[in-house]
């Protein structure tokens, strides 16, 4: 595996571990945001493997189209994309971040990171 791909996977894992730590201390918005970041970095690692380049976007659905992962992830990727926007920009209506929603984000990030690692 190319060194740059390894770096993207490493960052994805770090963001994911930090998301789980934030979940434990009930910082749900931060945990969900970091799940989006972990997922984005994992998808970019796969994109780098498939195309040899990275594109600077945060839309996980668009990234999914470029790397062609399983379609059953589309709704979860769309949700995480909205999480990114809501958590970053105060002028966007803020979603509610609950324990159950954030647990779902953690589950999604875990599944996608695993899927990417299995397919690199």
Buried (B, 14 or more C-beta within 10 A) or exposed (E): EEEEBEEBBEBBBBBBEBBBEBBEEEBBBBBBBBBBBBBBBBBBBBBBBEEEEEEEBBBBBEBBEBBEBEEEBBEBBBBBBBBBEBBEEEEEEEBEBEEEBBBBBBEBBBBBBEBBBEEB
